[in-house]
């Protein structure tokens, strides 16, 4: 069900994710896009048409024309993508038809975390306005966890213990008996008052309780790696521990996040070595469209469209642990919600068994694994009216902001991208606006009812509508389709291939430490969490 009145979740990854953090993107004079406090890729609001242009932030489909839309019609489409207000959440002892049985809720925020790992621009808004052609992503476009490590113990020692090896953690948290050593992030409060600012490599990883505790989990995982290496070898270096942490994280992305979001068939098409049990030397990756010339870059089609699939996965409320009530992600009373940028409530130690598959769990009740919401063309009601603290100036609808941003960035239509990929475009009557549920799907209107969108759908909308094509009933597992899945898969894999420090490039036959793997010899996000909570030393 959609969320109670007044609950305003911040955007997520995929954000996913959903997926990901939504900067303040409201229109400014001269059609500029406001950036807000999160920071965005510098220059990413420009429409680069040069076929030679690449850089840190470029285009995947340079030859395709920009799709043209009436902004008022985009606003009308965005309005209708927002679900109606439903005052009563579905009880936990009943099925929620809007849940996606194939994707657990933790992947919404893992996707958001990954986005923050790739992109960050600390430059002031004044400098961005005065230097609009300075195209710089100050975060390396690599999965290297600089959102956790910052610039390292030499340059940012306040993130580390005195030994320069372990990362600092904050105050203890309670509420999860399965994890008695849970901690908040380290925080600085000069006047002793909340909100206390978290000491992080990326401040966005404190924007909600879930992603903040995901950051704390990676800190604990790093510390467990340090302890493991010292116990095994008698000593270690920060660089050695950092490398192992990064490689385990990259493995989780490839072997857990990607098959969950794009499906195993697409993953095996792009990485045949995974299906064959070999390595990329024997069976090289098969990427058709993401082919950086000099260095890895983030395509605008990925950042402004395909990877925003996670916005549709956000749930209105979450249970954090068994001993506390379910909480909305945002409300007018911060202490009664999961909103971040302040000390985490002491009893809100997250129980990751409610977010990832970490063993047997009941189908219903307090200890069930909470699924993400389905990837469809509907977003929860509060995301249609973002508060000023999140959105800044109008428009306050996240859907409308995404659609207008795609227009300003000159994104191609979904149909044009499909044709370029050799995929038959989805007929207009099958590009439906609304929820992927048995009660709604057949009556959902076509996109053409909201404007001149015949054969010309915004790319972000098309990616969501494409995923909905796999809907059959409320038990359908909905993942990204051939266009959205290939864009997301190729970019994530391509960025790892372009990273000279990834395990793909430094040790293509590497596998996670045997001691950290599950009994089935796998290493997924659940195994990373287990090692963080109960280190093998």
Order of alpha helices (4+ residues) and beta strands (2+ residues): beta-alpha-beta-alpha-alpha-alpha-beta-beta-alpha-alpha-alpha-alpha-alpha-beta-alpha-beta-beta-beta-alpha-alpha-alpha-beta-beta-alpha-alpha-alpha-alpha
